[in-house]
Amino acid sequence: MLYFKNIQEAEEVLKALSAPMRLKIMEMIYENNSLSMNDIAKELGLTNSAISMHVSKLESAGLIKIHSTAGKRGTMKIIHPRYERLMIDLAPIKEKRKFYQDDIKIGYYTSHKVNPTCGIATTKKIIGELDDPRYFTFPERFEAGILWLGSGYLEYDIPNHLTAGQVITELQISFEISSEYPGFKEDYPSDIHFYINDKYLGYWVSPGDYGDRKGYLTPIWWPDTLNQYGLLKTLIINSQGTFIDGSNLISRTTIEDLNITYTSSITFRFEIPKDTTNCGGMTLFGEDFGDYNQAIKVKTFFRNAAENDPY
């Protein structure tokens, strides 16, 4: 997938796609991944020089790749599309409060206990074999785009950027998540519990494990019989308590209860206990997998100790 954080970043791509003829070329090469420039020129009734101009624009924008191969009369240039999807954030959210932000890749857990069904994969391949927790220790895990477990936990270190005189006012932790069913099952609840520094924050019930369609970012090679995408959820801890998505209170644990100062370590844990009411596992989706192109996003909001107003 080709992803842009704002419309300015996407300017060159939008210009390349602004010509109807170039849109037609893109349609053709997605339908037939082995078309040559001569094939396209003949189909569209254009000269080779005209096709070369359009193809050059698409190549400069990073939308296609070209390779040469032997043909009946010398070499042929074959055109291939580079991406399956294009995503642009047209209206990024502007936050007035002061905060630090980190993206933590889902494979960067610092502690784990994983029970089957389980597995871990990059955007290119499944790491090892399914339902074998050993592969969660392999170095390839740092490139993971998806991972899942039937029960157990994953723990991540959150960077603490606070400096002396800064007071934490809120933590926001965003992630794409679902239950874990052997295959997929939309109605399959799972109690996913959360901790910060071993302090219990509460739990959220994931409705199910989704595979009715391909995830917007999920690679083409990923088996259709496995889970494809999750739900984007945001865990929020502030002075009022702990919430999912800002309105669903899951506990009265406040940011003050966590006693985080500028010298503190911060660890965050997802856990699915075997004895919870709905032990339906957990699937985490990372960058270039599922429906949302993101790792675990963490925002640490703060104010200066001398300020009464955090804004």
VENZIMO-V680947 format. One line per field, one symbol per residue. ss: DSSP state (H for helix, E for strand, - for the rest). A space follows every 10 residues. Layout:
# VENZIMO-V680947
ss = ???
This chain:
# VENZIMO-V680947
ss = -EEE------ HHHHHH---H HHHHHHHHHH H----EHHHH HHHH---HHH HHHHHHHHHH ---EEEEEEE E--EEEEEEE E----EEE-- --------EE EEEE------ EEEEE---EE E----E---- --HHHHH-HH HHH--EEEE- EEEEEEEE-- -----EEEEE EEEEEEEE-- ----E----E EEEEEE--EE EEEEEE--EE ---------- --------E- EEEEEEEE-- EEEE---EEE E----HHH-- -----EEEEE EE-------- -EEEE----- -----EEEEE EEEE------ -
